[in-house]
Amino acid sequence: MDFKEHIIEKIIDITELDRETVEKSIEIPPDEKMGDFAFPCFPLAKIMHKAPPLIAAELAEKLSDDDMIDKAEAAGGYLNFFLNREKFIASTVTAARAAGDKWGASDMGGKRTVLVEYSSPNIAKPFHIGHLFTTAIGNSLARIYKHLGYNVVSLNHLGDWGTQFGKLICAYHRWGDREVIEKDPINEILKIYVKFHEEAEKNPALEDEAREYFKKLEDGDEETTALWQYFRDISLVEFKRVYDMLGVSFDSYNGEAFYSDKMDEVVELLREKGLLTLSDGAQVVDLSDLNIPPCIILKSDGATIYATRDIAAALYRHRTYDFYKNIYVVGTPQALHFRQIFEVIKRAGWEWGEGCEFVGFGLVKFPGKAMSTRHGDVVFLEDVLNEAIDKTREIIMSNGSEVDDIDEAAKKIGIGAILYTFLKNSREKDIIFSWESMLDFEGESAPYCQYGYARGRSILRRAEGIDYSRPDFGKAVSDEAYSLIKQLNAFGDAVKDAADKNEPFYINRYVTNLTKAFNKFYNTNPIMKEGTDEETRKARLAIVDAVTQVIRTALGLLGIETVESM
Ligand code: ARG
């Protein structure tokens, strides 16, 4: 039973307005005391030639007989609706429990394919905190679109090609030691890569050497390719370890290298369409009419670049997946790059380009002292994750918790705390990385929501043996229960908003508010306490059951796991 829908139909019925107008104008009053929904009668004044308050009063009259609505009240030019609380709680809780982890889901996706490209770290450069930001957002978006019935494909566009490989291979030949690298691949690869830059400052000839190595790689030289493959493989093993910790997985790791043999066609197609012009020896697509720099397709030495690989990748994705949306979760410093390549795609007449979307995000800032890390000034992801887990373990131990598997709990809570932080605000905002607020069990944090869930689960464990499958919800009506169930009911809208704007923070805010309302509920509406009437207890238990389920589903859409006790 959809109460909003019911009210919309009622209003259409008595006003004869069209559905769109009614749907658009219906509001949620700022204060719960003013009702659950409000319909502003101002637009009707013109049609009915009457003052809005009068219209509101007349409409209220006509609505008096409705068992889903407790009362409809005229207030100024507004018609305020108060739902029948018992009916609302009963129908929402019953529906949520029946839906299980499909609550808030929909089939609006209709199996259309949404590609979510995210994470995309670079080999030979560190997997840094910014990559954690894209990983958190992309992973969540993939889950959100799945919940809405889309066919989701997760892509990791690895930075596994480009001139830096020439440098890396050059460095390896000079200073590399396979045994040392194998012990700590990412760190060692980074070390020799950094050394290359230091040495090249003193000895510029190294740059030429590196260029030659990259040329060899592009020409498919066997030894060089094997070395490239080796670096890629060992880096992926490391990346995957981090992804496992985060509970993240990808359908494809086709990175930039994968497109290296697919670029001639792109260059040819753009040339045929007359889009290429010569500029300082390079082949570019001129975008000066938009007041942005040209998109370079072929450098003066004939080498293709990042942008060309991205255009080839987009074309390949269109052909392979026939996508409805092709989402790129990449930091805002690359916004211009994506604007350029989307524009080139448009000018090439490729209509599927409409489905390409850039989903940017801000910077991660560390207040005061830099974060402690054993690697110097680069913040390594795995270190951050491990630190979160260690800190969480300390907190749970000092809280005297009764968790069975403390390592497992510390991992889920610590990692959850980090993911939550990245999804807390609208994504383009910069993030201040603070352990205190991240691990504040009482503030707005993952542990706060996980704790609410665990509390609910522990209540349900204590209620074992009680049959609360068909309770009398009339016994559970209270202000706190009503606010809570209104939150429960709002989940579907939060999921849709999140997908609509590609903003997981809608879910984050949702689950935080749901947990807050839940906290208030179980603190003021006794459940297992002695003296609570048996029927009231059953109705409240059903509410706890539904709410814990939804907290878990909502956290799940953020990639955050729950624990049964903490
Ligand atoms: N590897 C790039 C980086 O770390 C991000 C790749 C973004 N994706 C793309 N299709 N260009 O900065």
Residues whose N, C-alpha, C, O or C-beta is under 5 A from the ligand:
A	BS01	LIG	S120 P121 N122 H157 G159 D310 V330
